[in-house]
Amino acid sequence: MTELEVVTTRKKQAAKAAVKKSRVGKVVGGAALGVVAAVAAHLAKRRQKSFDGVIVPESVLPDRSHAAVAATATREAMQAIVDASLTPEEVAASIGVGAAAVTRRIHGRTLYAFQVRQCWLVPKFQFSDAQTLPGIEKIIPRLDRDLHPIEVVNWFTYPHVDLVMGDVAVSPVEWLKAGRNAEMVMALADELGSGF
């Protein structure tokens, strides 16, 4: 076995061990750490494909304290998204439709939602003035189903260099709230789904 094959094998074994460890769910302060572990495992799997065969010197590997900080940040980000989301019933009440209509939109991928403990949660960024953002129903189906809620919420709420109003880059949410053409955001969503 060559040195490269040995390193690649070790990396794969370490990744598998990390995924195994991450499947253990614990509940702390009402937040499911199992969800956070699943997020970390999902992101690790996506990133592992990019780094197979790469030899990383020990000097550039983060120490365990960095991993703990990253896990805490991920847990906090996910908790913030959960806290800023609505159940289908809450969405229905806020936009004046039945809960069944909201559930149909979730399953039809015209409204973004994710599940926590078998309950659908709908992030609030999709709504403005008691209605869905204009064009959101055309953008959501273009997103890759494998994107994590943190990736989706960040993509919609952080400024994007291709969405400029005046001299300022704005987020897709701000762009849609301003009544701008959803076609531009749809094209960016296509890029996101294809891995940029």
N, CA and C atoms as an extended XYZ file, in Angstrom:
588
Properties=species:S:1:pos:R:3:atomname:S:1:resname:S:1:resid:I:1 pbc="F F F"
N         0.841       -1.171        0.000 N   MET     1
C         0.000        0.000        0.000 CA  MET     1
C         0.894        1.244        0.000 C   MET     1
N         0.547        2.204       -0.854 N   THR     2
C         1.330        3.439       -0.897 CA  THR     2
C         0.970        4.321        0.292 C   THR     2
N         1.803        5.334        0.506 N   GLU     3
C         1.553        6.252        1.625 CA  GLU     3
C         0.221        6.972        1.445 C   GLU     3
N        -0.097        7.337        0.200 N   LEU     4
C        -1.349        8.013       -0.082 CA  LEU     4
C        -2.535        7.109        0.248 C   LEU     4
N        -2.457        5.846       -0.112 N   GLU     5
C        -3.542        4.908        0.184 CA  GLU     5
C        -3.711        4.714        1.687 C   GLU     5
N        -2.600        4.676        2.412 N   VAL     6
C        -2.660        4.528        3.870 CA  VAL     6
C        -3.361        5.728        4.495 C   VAL     6
N        -2.981        6.931        4.061 N   VAL     7
C        -3.585        8.152        4.603 CA  VAL     7
C        -5.069        8.195        4.259 C   VAL     7
N        -5.415        7.873        3.022 N   THR     8
C        -6.812        7.871        2.598 CA  THR     8
C        -7.622        6.871        3.413 C   THR     8
N        -7.077        5.697        3.636 N   THR     9
C        -7.768        4.678        4.431 CA  THR     9
C        -7.978        5.164        5.856 C   THR     9
N        -6.957        5.779        6.456 N   ARG    10
C        -7.095        6.299        7.816 CA  ARG    10
C        -8.173        7.380        7.897 C   ARG    10
N        -8.196        8.249        6.896 N   LYS    11
C        -9.206        9.315        6.884 CA  LYS    11
C       -10.612        8.720        6.810 C   LYS    11
N       -10.798        7.728        5.968 N   LYS    12
C       -12.111        7.110        5.834 CA  LYS    12
C       -12.520        6.418        7.130 C   LYS    12
N       -11.572        5.750        7.779 N   GLN    13
C       -11.874        5.094        9.050 CA  GLN    13
C       -12.239        6.124       10.115 C   GLN    13
N       -11.508        7.225       10.154 N   ALA    14
C       -11.795        8.283       11.129 CA  ALA    14
C       -13.162        8.894       10.875 C   ALA    14
N       -13.500        9.102        9.597 N   ALA    15
C       -14.805        9.670        9.257 CA  ALA    15
C       -15.929        8.730        9.677 C   ALA    15
N       -15.746        7.423        9.437 N   LYS    16
C       -16.765        6.452        9.835 CA  LYS    16
C       -16.930        6.425       11.345 C   LYS    16
N       -15.826        6.508       12.069 N   ALA    17
C       -15.890        6.516       13.532 CA  ALA    17
C       -16.607        7.765       14.022 C   ALA    17
N       -16.343        8.898       13.383 N   ALA    18
C       -16.995       10.148       13.782 CA  ALA    18
C       -18.495       10.073       13.535 C   ALA    18
N       -18.888        9.478       12.403 N   VAL    19
C       -20.307        9.339       12.095 CA  VAL    19
C       -20.969        8.418       13.114 C   VAL    19
N       -20.293        7.312       13.487 N   LYS    20
C       -20.847        6.398       14.488 CA  LYS    20
C       -21.063        7.112       15.811 C   LYS    20
N       -20.052        7.865       16.251 N   LYS    21
C       -20.155        8.591       17.517 CA  LYS    21
C       -21.269        9.623       17.462 C   LYS    21
N       -21.482       10.249       16.293 N   SER    22
C       -22.457       11.330       16.183 CA  SER    22
C       -23.890       10.826       16.233 C   SER    22
N       -24.111        9.536       16.080 N   ARG    23
C       -25.468        9.002       16.096 CA  ARG    23
C       -26.048        8.895       17.492 C   ARG    23
N       -25.235        9.095       18.498 N   VAL    24
C       -25.724        9.021       19.865 CA  VAL    24
C       -26.432       10.319       20.181 C   VAL    24
N       -27.713       10.256       20.524 N   GLY    25
C       -28.490       11.460       20.809 CA  GLY    25
C       -28.644       11.678       22.302 C   GLY    25
N       -28.381       12.869       22.745 N   LYS    26
C       -28.574       13.234       24.142 CA  LYS    26
C       -29.441       14.477       24.169 C   LYS    26
N       -30.191       14.652       25.222 N   VAL    27
C       -31.021       15.840       25.330 CA  VAL    27
C       -30.455       16.732       26.420 C   VAL    27
N       -30.178       17.975       26.048 N   VAL    28
C       -29.644       18.946       26.998 CA  VAL    28
C       -30.463       20.217       26.866 C   VAL    28
N       -31.069       20.641       27.952 N   GLY    29
C       -31.838       21.887       27.934 CA  GLY    29
C       -32.936       21.890       26.891 C   GLY    29
N       -33.506       20.740       26.601 N   GLY    30
C       -34.607       20.664       25.652 CA  GLY    30
C       -34.151       20.592       24.201 C   GLY    30
N       -32.867       20.771       23.913 N   ALA    31
C       -32.368       20.727       22.536 CA  ALA    31
C       -31.804       19.350       22.265 C   ALA    31
N       -32.171       18.756       21.175 N   ALA    32
C       -31.693       17.422       20.857 CA  ALA    32
C       -30.300       17.512       20.260 C   ALA    32
N       -29.325       17.001       21.000 N   LEU    33
C       -27.961       17.007       20.476 CA  LEU    33
C       -27.824       15.992       19.350 C   LEU    33
N       -28.699       15.015       19.314 N   GLY    34
C       -28.691       14.053       18.215 CA  GLY    34
C       -28.912       14.739       16.888 C   GLY    34
N       -29.761       15.767       16.860 N   VAL    35
C       -30.007       16.531       15.640 CA  VAL    35
C       -28.729       17.233       15.215 C   VAL    35
N       -28.052       17.838       16.171 N   VAL    36
C       -26.808       18.544       15.866 CA  VAL    36
C       -25.760       17.558       15.374 C   VAL    36
N       -25.697       16.401       16.011 N   ALA    37
C       -24.741       15.379       15.581 CA  ALA    37
C       -25.058       14.918       14.167 C   ALA    37
N       -26.338       14.783       13.868 N   ALA    38
C       -26.734       14.385       12.524 CA  ALA    38
C       -26.346       15.451       11.509 C   ALA    38
N       -26.481       16.726       11.894 N   VAL    39
C       -26.064       17.835       11.034 CA  VAL    39
C       -24.572       17.731       10.750 C   VAL    39
N       -23.794       17.542       11.811 N   ALA    40
C       -22.342       17.454       11.656 CA  ALA    40
C       -21.963       16.270       10.777 C   ALA    40
N       -22.628       15.142       10.976 N   ALA    41
C       -22.331       13.952       10.172 CA  ALA    41
C       -22.669       14.196        8.709 C   ALA    41
N       -23.828       14.846        8.463 N   HIS    42
C       -24.250       15.143        7.091 CA  HIS    42
C       -23.227       16.044        6.401 C   HIS    42
N       -22.825       17.106        7.091 N   LEU    43
C       -21.847       18.026        6.508 CA  LEU    43
C       -20.497       17.344        6.310 C   LEU    43
N       -20.115       16.470        7.257 N   ALA    44
C       -18.841       15.762        7.140 CA  ALA    44
C       -18.849       14.850        5.915 C   ALA    44
N       -19.963       14.162        5.673 N   LYS    45
C       -20.058       13.279        4.505 CA  LYS    45
C       -19.926       14.068        3.213 C   LYS    45
N       -20.606       15.249        3.173 N   ARG    46
C       -20.538       16.070        1.965 CA  ARG    46
C       -19.123       16.565        1.715 C   ARG    46
N       -18.440       16.954        2.786 N   ARG    47
C       -17.089       17.499        2.636 CA  ARG    47
C       -16.064       16.409        2.384 C   ARG    47
N       -16.299       15.207        2.915 N   GLN    48
C       -15.324       14.136        2.768 CA  GLN    48
C       -15.063       13.824        1.301 C   GLN    48
N       -16.103       13.876        0.468 N   LYS    49
C       -15.948       13.606       -0.953 CA  LYS    49
C       -14.926       14.543       -1.586 C   LYS    49
N       -14.885       15.774       -1.120 N   SER    50
C       -13.980       16.766       -1.677 CA  SER    50
C       -12.537       16.538       -1.260 C   SER    50
N       -12.320       15.885       -0.108 N   PHE    51
C       -10.984       15.788        0.439 CA  PHE    51
C       -10.364       14.401        0.357 C   PHE    51
N       -11.036       13.433       -0.223 N   ASP    52
C       -10.434       12.113       -0.362 CA  ASP    52
C        -9.140       12.219       -1.163 C   ASP    52
N        -8.112       11.591       -0.688 N   GLY    53
C        -6.837       11.576       -1.375 CA  GLY    53
C        -5.944       12.766       -1.077 C   GLY    53
N        -6.375       13.685       -0.254 N   VAL    54
C        -5.582       14.850        0.090 CA  VAL    54
C        -4.807       14.552        1.371 C   VAL    54
N        -3.525       14.844        1.356 N   ILE    55
C        -2.694       14.634        2.537 CA  ILE    55
C        -2.581       15.964        3.267 C   ILE    55
N        -3.047       15.976        4.501 N   VAL    56
C        -3.033       17.204        5.294 CA  VAL    56
C        -1.980       17.042        6.384 C   VAL    56
N        -0.999       17.942        6.429 N   PRO    57
C         0.011       17.845        7.481 CA  PRO    57
C        -0.622       18.010        8.862 C   PRO    57
N        -0.094       17.298        9.846 N   GLU    58
C        -0.599       17.361       11.217 CA  GLU    58
C        -0.617       18.794       11.742 C   GLU    58
N         0.333       19.614       11.292 N   SER    59
C         0.445       20.975       11.816 CA  SER    59
C        -0.755       21.856       11.485 C   SER    59
N        -1.544       21.497       10.450 N   VAL    60
C        -2.686       22.330       10.095 CA  VAL    60
C        -4.013       21.758       10.594 C   VAL    60
N        -3.986       20.608       11.235 N   LEU    61
C        -5.219       20.036       11.768 CA  LEU    61
C        -5.634       20.789       13.026 C   LEU    61
N        -6.933       21.062       13.173 N   PRO    62
C        -7.380       21.766       14.370 CA  PRO    62
C        -7.289       20.869       15.597 C   PRO    62
N        -7.069       21.486       16.744 N   ASP    63
C        -7.076       20.669       17.956 CA  ASP    63
C        -8.526       20.450       18.385 C   ASP    63
N        -8.725       19.624       19.376 N   ARG    64
C       -10.083       19.250       19.790 CA  ARG    64
C       -10.894       20.441       20.290 C   ARG    64
N       -10.251       21.460       20.818 N   SER    65
C       -11.002       22.607       21.312 CA  SER    65
C       -11.704       23.331       20.162 C   SER    65
N       -11.080       23.347       18.975 N   HIS    66
C       -11.727       23.963       17.817 CA  HIS    66
C       -12.960       23.167       17.411 C   HIS    66
N       -12.864       21.850       17.482 N   ALA    67
C       -14.011       21.005       17.143 CA  ALA    67
C       -15.160       21.258       18.118 C   ALA    67
N       -14.842       21.419       19.390 N   ALA    68
C       -15.881       21.687       20.392 CA  ALA    68
C       -16.544       23.031       20.131 C   ALA    68
N       -15.745       24.024       19.768 N   VAL    69
C       -16.293       25.350       19.458 CA  VAL    69
C       -17.198       25.257       18.229 C   VAL    69
N       -16.757       24.529       17.224 N   ALA    70
C       -17.557       24.375       16.004 CA  ALA    70
C       -18.860       23.643       16.299 C   ALA    70
N       -18.798       22.604       17.116 N   ALA    71
C       -20.014       21.856       17.462 CA  ALA    71
C       -20.985       22.740       18.229 C   ALA    71
N       -20.469       23.547       19.128 N   THR    72
C       -21.322       24.453       19.895 CA  THR    72
C       -21.966       25.488       18.970 C   THR    72
N       -21.190       26.022       18.052 N   ALA    73
C       -21.723       27.016       17.106 CA  ALA    73
C       -22.809       26.395       16.231 C   ALA    73
N       -22.589       25.167       15.779 N   THR    74
C       -23.580       24.478       14.960 CA  THR    74
C       -24.853       24.231       15.758 C   THR    74
N       -24.697       23.767       16.989 N   ARG    75
C       -25.849       23.517       17.851 CA  ARG    75
C       -26.638       24.805       18.077 C   ARG    75
N       -25.936       25.903       18.344 N   GLU    76
C       -26.604       27.187       18.580 CA  GLU    76
C       -27.302       27.692       17.316 C   GLU    76
N       -26.656       27.529       16.169 N   ALA    77
C       -27.270       27.955       14.907 CA  ALA    77
C       -28.535       27.155       14.621 C   ALA    77
N       -28.463       25.847       14.845 N   MET    78
C       -29.637       25.009       14.605 CA  MET    78
C       -30.753       25.344       15.584 C   MET    78
N       -30.403       25.584       16.834 N   GLN    79
C       -31.420       25.938       17.829 CA  GLN    79
C       -32.094       27.255       17.459 C   GLN    79
N       -31.311       28.216       16.964 N   ALA    80
C       -31.872       29.507       16.552 CA  ALA    80
C       -32.854       29.319       15.395 C   ALA    80
N       -32.528       28.427       14.471 N   ILE    81
C       -33.427       28.163       13.338 CA  ILE    81
C       -34.712       27.498       13.826 C   ILE    81
N       -34.571       26.521       14.712 N   VAL    82
C       -35.753       25.857       15.271 CA  VAL    82
C       -36.634       26.879       15.988 C   VAL    82
N       -36.008       27.738       16.796 N   ASP    83
C       -36.763       28.749       17.542 CA  ASP    83
C       -37.449       29.756       16.618 C   ASP    83
N       -36.866       30.004       15.451 N   ALA    84
C       -37.414       30.984       14.507 CA  ALA    84
C       -38.250       30.315       13.419 C   ALA    84
N       -38.798       29.164       13.737 N   SER    85
C       -39.632       28.446       12.770 CA  SER    85
C       -41.033       28.265       13.324 C   SER    85
N       -41.942       27.962       12.426 N   LEU    86
C       -43.345       27.774       12.779 CA  LEU    86
C       -43.797       26.364       12.436 C   LEU    86
N       -44.783       25.877       13.146 N   THR    87
C       -45.406       24.605       12.778 CA  THR    87
C       -46.345       24.883       11.602 C   THR    87
N       -46.752       23.850       10.865 N   PRO    88
C       -47.706       24.077        9.770 CA  PRO    88
C       -49.005       24.751       10.250 C   PRO    88
N       -49.438       24.410       11.456 N   GLU    89
C       -50.649       25.026       11.993 CA  GLU    89
C       -50.442       26.525       12.234 C   GLU    89
N       -49.271       26.892       12.748 N   GLU    90
C       -48.964       28.307       12.979 CA  GLU    90
C       -48.858       29.071       11.659 C   GLU    90
N       -48.256       28.426       10.651 N   VAL    91
C       -48.173       29.049        9.324 CA  VAL    91
C       -49.573       29.269        8.777 C   VAL    91
N       -50.406       28.238        8.886 N   ALA    92
C       -51.779       28.328        8.370 CA  ALA    92
C       -52.525       29.491        9.011 C   ALA    92
N       -52.394       29.623       10.325 N   ALA    93
C       -53.079       30.716       11.027 CA  ALA    93
C       -52.533       32.078       10.606 C   ALA    93
N       -51.227       32.173       10.368 N   SER    94
C       -50.639       33.480       10.053 CA  SER    94
C       -50.914       33.929        8.626 C   SER    94
N       -51.071       32.991        7.691 N   ILE    95
C       -51.322       33.409        6.302 CA  ILE    95
C       -52.775       33.175        5.876 C   ILE    95
N       -53.604       32.667        6.793 N   GLY    96
C       -55.031       32.545        6.521 CA  GLY    96
C       -55.428       31.413        5.597 C   GLY    96
N       -54.765       30.267        5.719 N   VAL    97
C       -55.159       29.080        4.947 CA  VAL    97
C       -55.283       27.917        5.923 C   VAL    97
N       -55.738       26.782        5.431 N   GLY    98
C       -55.842       25.605        6.277 CA  GLY    98
C       -54.498       24.913        6.441 C   GLY    98
N       -54.347       24.168        7.521 N   ALA    99
C       -53.103       23.436        7.780 CA  ALA    99
C       -52.824       22.419        6.682 C   ALA    99
N       -53.871       21.837        6.098 N   ALA   100
C       -53.688       20.863        5.015 CA  ALA   100
C       -53.050       21.527        3.791 C   ALA   100
N       -53.423       22.775        3.523 N   ALA   101
C       -52.829       23.505        2.390 CA  ALA   101
C       -51.342       23.739        2.622 C   ALA   101
N       -50.981       24.035        3.855 N   VAL   102
C       -49.560       24.233        4.185 CA  VAL   102
C       -48.807       22.924        4.025 C   VAL   102
N       -49.368       21.840        4.515 N   THR   103
C       -48.722       20.531        4.404 CA  THR   103
C       -48.552       20.136        2.935 C   THR   103
N       -49.566       20.431        2.101 N   ARG   104
C       -49.444       20.141        0.666 CA  ARG   104
C       -48.288       20.941        0.057 C   ARG   104
N       -48.140       22.203        0.463 N   ARG   105
C       -47.040       23.026       -0.061 CA  ARG   105
C       -45.687       22.485        0.392 C   ARG   105
N       -45.615       21.993        1.618 N   ILE   106
C       -44.364       21.406        2.108 CA  ILE   106
C       -44.007       20.184        1.269 C   ILE   106
N       -44.966       19.284        1.092 N   HIS   107
C       -44.708       18.063        0.318 CA  HIS   107
C       -44.502       18.356       -1.166 C   HIS   107
N       -45.119       19.420       -1.662 N   GLY   108
C       -44.938       19.816       -3.056 CA  GLY   108
C       -43.688       20.655       -3.286 C   GLY   108
N       -42.949       20.914       -2.198 N   ARG   109
C       -41.706       21.681       -2.235 CA  ARG   109
C       -41.898       23.093       -2.785 C   ARG   109
N       -43.006       23.728       -2.405 N   THR   110
C       -43.186       25.142       -2.730 CA  THR   110
C       -43.091       25.985       -1.464 C   THR   110
N       -42.833       25.333       -0.341 N   LEU   111
C       -42.590       25.978        0.938 CA  LEU   111
C       -41.511       25.143        1.616 C   LEU   111
N       -40.447       25.789        2.080 N   TYR   112
C       -39.341       25.052        2.688 CA  TYR   112
C       -39.680       24.691        4.131 C   TYR   112
N       -39.440       23.428        4.477 N   ALA   113
C       -39.632       22.961        5.849 CA  ALA   113
C       -38.639       21.840        6.111 C   ALA   113
N       -38.357       21.604        7.366 N   PHE   114
C       -37.497       20.499        7.774 CA  PHE   114
C       -38.153       19.819        8.967 C   PHE   114
N       -37.713       18.606        9.243 N   GLN   115
C       -38.317       17.858       10.336 CA  GLN   115
C       -37.392       17.758       11.538 C   GLN   115
N       -37.982       17.890       12.714 N   VAL   116
C       -37.307       17.646       13.975 CA  VAL   116
C       -38.249       16.751       14.769 C   VAL   116
N       -37.766       15.583       15.120 N   ARG   117
C       -38.588       14.607       15.854 CA  ARG   117
C       -39.927       14.377       15.174 C   ARG   117
N       -39.893       14.178       13.882 N   GLN   118
C       -41.059       13.870       13.054 CA  GLN   118
C       -42.090       14.996       12.999 C   GLN   118
N       -41.697       16.205       13.349 N   CYS   119
C       -42.581       17.374       13.255 CA  CYS   119
C       -41.994       18.336       12.226 C   CYS   119
N       -42.846       18.810       11.329 N   TRP   120
C       -42.397       19.781       10.341 CA  TRP   120
C       -42.234       21.151       10.991 C   TRP   120
N       -41.166       21.844       10.614 N   LEU   121
C       -40.943       23.224       11.029 CA  LEU   121
C       -40.661       24.061        9.784 C   LEU   121
N       -41.291       25.217        9.712 N   VAL   122
C       -41.185       26.098        8.553 CA  VAL   122
C       -40.479       27.383        8.984 C   VAL   122
N       -39.263       27.637        8.486 N   PRO   123
C       -38.552       28.868        8.864 CA  PRO   123
C       -39.323       30.125        8.454 C   PRO   123
N       -39.292       31.113        9.335 N   LYS   124
C       -40.063       32.350        9.138 CA  LYS   124
C       -39.558       33.226        8.002 C   LYS   124
N       -38.331       33.029        7.528 N   PHE   125
C       -37.788       33.918        6.505 CA  PHE   125
C       -38.641       33.928        5.237 C   PHE   125
N       -39.490       32.922        5.067 N   GLN   126
C       -40.292       32.784        3.847 CA  GLN   126
C       -41.537       33.662        3.823 C   GLN   126
N       -41.761       34.406        4.919 N   PHE   127
C       -42.995       35.172        5.051 CA  PHE   127
C       -42.720       36.654        5.271 C   PHE   127
N       -43.636       37.461        4.753 N   SER   128
C       -43.593       38.904        4.973 CA  SER   128
C       -45.020       39.414        4.884 C   SER   128
N       -45.414       40.221        5.846 N   ASP   129
C       -46.757       40.811        5.850 CA  ASP   129
C       -47.857       39.761        5.696 C   ASP   129
N       -47.787       38.703        6.519 N   ALA   130
C       -48.811       37.646        6.566 CA  ALA   130
C       -49.031       36.934        5.232 C   ALA   130
N       -47.978       36.842        4.432 N   GLN   131
C       -48.045       36.054        3.197 CA  GLN   131
C       -46.653       35.559        2.846 C   GLN   131
N       -46.596       34.593        1.945 N   THR   132
C       -45.283       34.096        1.543 CA  THR   132
C       -44.606       35.133        0.654 C   THR   132
N       -43.283       35.107        0.672 N   LEU   133
C       -42.524       36.035       -0.171 CA  LEU   133
C       -42.860       35.796       -1.639 C   LEU   133
N       -42.943       36.847       -2.424 N   PRO   134
C       -43.234       36.665       -3.848 CA  PRO   134
C       -42.140       35.841       -4.523 C   PRO   134
N       -42.553       34.802       -5.235 N   GLY   135
C       -41.611       33.964       -5.978 CA  GLY   135
C       -40.993       32.822       -5.186 C   GLY   135
N       -41.240       32.749       -3.883 N   ILE   136
C       -40.605       31.707       -3.069 CA  ILE   136
C       -41.004       30.308       -3.552 C   ILE   136
N       -42.235       30.177       -4.047 N   GLU   137
C       -42.718       28.874       -4.504 CA  GLU   137
C       -41.988       28.390       -5.755 C   GLU   137
N       -41.322       29.299       -6.476 N   LYS   138
C       -40.532       28.921       -7.653 CA  LYS   138
C       -39.084       28.616       -7.290 C   LYS   138
N       -38.637       29.145       -6.161 N   ILE   139
C       -37.236       29.000       -5.758 CA  ILE   139
C       -37.020       27.727       -4.947 C   ILE   139
N       -37.901       27.444       -4.011 N   ILE   140
C       -37.739       26.293       -3.117 CA  ILE   140
C       -37.558       24.979       -3.889 C   ILE   140
N       -38.345       24.693       -4.940 N   PRO   141
C       -38.156       23.416       -5.642 CA  PRO   141
C       -36.787       23.265       -6.299 C   PRO   141
N       -36.089       24.377       -6.516 N   ARG   142
C       -34.779       24.329       -7.166 CA  ARG   142
C       -33.652       23.987       -6.197 C   ARG   142
N       -33.933       24.053       -4.904 N   LEU   143
C       -32.908       23.745       -3.911 CA  LEU   143
C       -32.701       22.241       -3.806 C   LEU   143
N       -31.468       21.858       -3.649 N   ASP   144
C       -31.115       20.449       -3.467 CA  ASP   144
C       -31.780       19.941       -2.190 C   ASP   144
N       -32.429       18.800       -2.268 N   ARG   145
C       -33.113       18.221       -1.103 CA  ARG   145
C       -32.141       17.881        0.030 C   ARG   145
N       -30.869       17.683       -0.296 N   ASP   146
C       -29.878       17.287        0.705 CA  ASP   146
C       -29.288       18.466        1.481 C   ASP   146
N       -29.667       19.674        1.139 N   LEU   147
C       -29.139       20.823        1.872 CA  LEU   147
C       -29.655       20.808        3.303 C   LEU   147
N       -28.787       21.140        4.209 N   HIS   148
C       -29.160       21.181        5.621 CA  HIS   148
C       -29.905       22.490        5.917 C   HIS   148
N       -30.809       22.504        6.909 N   PRO   149
C       -31.517       23.742        7.238 CA  PRO   149
C       -30.603       24.948        7.491 C   PRO   149
N       -29.437       24.717        8.100 N   ILE   150
C       -28.511       25.836        8.319 CA  ILE   150
C       -28.049       26.404        6.979 C   ILE   150
N       -27.745       25.526        6.021 N   GLU   151
C       -27.319       25.985        4.697 CA  GLU   151
C       -28.437       26.775        4.010 C   GLU   151
N       -29.656       26.264        4.081 N   VAL   152
C       -30.779       26.923        3.409 CA  VAL   152
C       -31.065       28.294        4.029 C   VAL   152
N       -31.182       28.339        5.347 N   VAL   153
C       -31.490       29.612        6.012 CA  VAL   153
C       -30.384       30.627        5.773 C   VAL   153
N       -29.132       30.202        5.895 N   ASN   154
C       -28.026       31.136        5.647 CA  ASN   154
C       -28.039       31.634        4.212 C   ASN   154
N       -28.295       30.753        3.262 N   TRP   155
C       -28.300       31.160        1.862 CA  TRP   155
C       -29.384       32.208        1.602 C   TRP   155
N       -30.545       32.011        2.172 N   PHE   156
C       -31.638       32.953        1.961 CA  PHE   156
C       -31.464       34.267        2.710 C   PHE   156
N       -30.767       34.251        3.833 N   THR   157
C       -30.734       35.448        4.691 CA  THR   157
C       -29.421       36.217        4.671 C   THR   157
N       -28.361       35.667        4.084 N   TYR   158
C       -27.087       36.389        4.005 CA  TYR   158
C       -26.987       37.097        2.661 C   TYR   158
N       -26.345       38.265        2.621 N   PRO   159
C       -26.179       38.975        1.343 CA  PRO   159
C       -25.447       38.114        0.313 C   PRO   159
N       -25.848       38.268       -0.930 N   HIS   160
C       -25.232       37.539       -2.042 CA  HIS   160
C       -24.641       38.558       -3.011 C   HIS   160
N       -23.411       38.311       -3.451 N   VAL   161
C       -22.708       39.276       -4.307 CA  VAL   161
C       -23.424       39.538       -5.633 C   VAL   161
N       -24.251       38.607       -6.090 N   ASP   162
C       -24.950       38.796       -7.362 CA  ASP   162
C       -26.281       39.516       -7.217 C   ASP   162
N       -26.705       39.779       -5.982 N   LEU   163
C       -27.960       40.494       -5.750 CA  LEU   163
C       -27.625       41.866       -5.182 C   LEU   163
N       -27.622       42.857       -6.035 N   VAL   164
C       -27.201       44.199       -5.631 CA  VAL   164
C       -28.335       45.186       -5.871 C   VAL   164
N       -28.643       45.958       -4.826 N   MET   165
C       -29.614       47.054       -4.936 CA  MET   165
C       -28.855       48.324       -4.577 C   MET   165
N       -28.794       49.244       -5.523 N   GLY   166
C       -27.942       50.417       -5.333 CA  GLY   166
C       -26.501       49.949       -5.391 C   GLY   166
N       -25.763       50.189       -4.337 N   ASP   167
C       -24.370       49.722       -4.252 CA  ASP   167
C       -24.203       48.640       -3.203 C   ASP   167
N       -25.306       48.078       -2.725 N   VAL   168
C       -25.246       47.156       -1.597 CA  VAL   168
C       -25.718       45.767       -2.002 C   VAL   168
N       -24.918       44.758       -1.647 N   ALA   169
C       -25.341       43.367       -1.844 CA  ALA   169
C       -26.413       43.044       -0.808 C   ALA   169
N       -27.462       42.370       -1.250 N   VAL   170
C       -28.568       42.026       -0.356 CA  VAL   170
C       -28.808       40.519       -0.388 C   VAL   170
N       -29.557       40.051        0.585 N   SER   171
C       -29.896       38.631        0.659 CA  SER   171
C       -31.041       38.321       -0.311 C   SER   171
N       -31.211       37.049       -0.663 N   PRO   172
C       -32.373       36.686       -1.487 CA  PRO   172
C       -33.695       37.110       -0.846 C   PRO   172
N       -33.807       37.025        0.479 N   VAL   173
C       -35.033       37.449        1.159 CA  VAL   173
C       -35.272       38.944        0.932 C   VAL   173
N       -34.244       39.772        1.130 N   GLU   174
C       -34.383       41.217        0.922 CA  GLU   174
C       -34.736       41.520       -0.538 C   GLU   174
N       -34.116       40.791       -1.458 N   TRP   175
C       -34.365       40.958       -2.883 CA  TRP   175
C       -35.843       40.700       -3.206 C   TRP   175
N       -36.374       39.595       -2.682 N   LEU   176
C       -37.766       39.248       -2.947 CA  LEU   176
C       -38.731       40.206       -2.244 C   LEU   176
N       -38.407       40.617       -1.022 N   LYS   177
C       -39.265       41.576       -0.299 CA  LYS   177
C       -39.366       42.897       -1.046 C   LYS   177
N       -38.293       43.277       -1.737 N   ALA   178
C       -38.280       44.526       -2.494 CA  ALA   178
C       -39.033       44.401       -3.816 C   ALA   178
N       -39.560       43.207       -4.094 N   GLY   179
C       -40.335       43.011       -5.317 CA  GLY   179
C       -39.485       42.811       -6.552 C   GLY   179
N       -38.212       42.491       -6.359 N   ARG   180
C       -37.324       42.269       -7.504 CA  ARG   180
C       -37.663       40.941       -8.172 C   ARG   180
N       -37.138       40.760       -9.368 N   ASN   181
C       -37.406       39.581      -10.180 CA  ASN   181
C       -36.892       38.309       -9.502 C   ASN   181
N       -37.767       37.351       -9.320 N   ALA   182
C       -37.405       36.082       -8.688 CA  ALA   182
C       -36.514       35.228       -9.585 C   ALA   182
N       -36.487       35.525      -10.886 N   GLU   183
C       -35.678       34.736      -11.831 CA  GLU   183
C       -34.196       34.729      -11.434 C   GLU   183
N       -33.697       35.860      -10.964 N   MET   184
C       -32.293       35.951      -10.555 CA  MET   184
C       -32.029       35.032       -9.374 C   MET   184
N       -32.916       35.020       -8.399 N   VAL   185
C       -32.751       34.166       -7.229 CA  VAL   185
C       -32.905       32.699       -7.634 C   VAL   185
N       -33.790       32.428       -8.594 N   MET   186
C       -33.959       31.054       -9.078 CA  MET   186
C       -32.650       30.545       -9.693 C   MET   186
N       -31.992       31.381      -10.471 N   ALA   187
C       -30.714       30.991      -11.091 CA  ALA   187
C       -29.661       30.725      -10.023 C   ALA   187
N       -29.633       31.547       -8.979 N   LEU   188
C       -28.677       31.337       -7.885 CA  LEU   188
C       -28.998       30.060       -7.111 C   LEU   188
N       -30.282       29.748       -6.969 N   ALA   189
C       -30.683       28.509       -6.300 CA  ALA   189
C       -30.221       27.308       -7.103 C   ALA   189
N       -30.276       27.405       -8.432 N   ASP   190
C       -29.775       26.321       -9.276 CA  ASP   190
C       -28.290       26.098       -9.041 C   ASP   190
N       -27.534       27.187       -8.900 N   GLU   191
C       -26.094       27.085       -8.633 CA  GLU   191
C       -25.843       26.435       -7.285 C   GLU   191
N       -26.639       26.807       -6.286 N   LEU   192
C       -26.467       26.241       -4.954 CA  LEU   192
C       -26.677       24.739       -4.972 C   LEU   192
N       -27.701       24.292       -5.695 N   GLY   193
C       -27.998       22.868       -5.772 CA  GLY   193
C       -26.941       22.081       -6.508 C   GLY   193
N       -26.225       22.740       -7.398 N   SER   194
C       -25.203       22.034       -8.175 CA  SER   194
C       -23.828       22.124       -7.512 C   SER   194
N       -23.774       22.631       -6.301 N   GLY   195
C       -22.483       22.736       -5.602 CA  GLY   195
C       -21.689       23.935       -6.047 C   GLY   195
N       -22.362       24.973       -6.498 N   PHE   196
C       -21.779       26.234       -6.965 CA  PHE   196
C       -21.135       25.970       -8.274 C   PHE   196
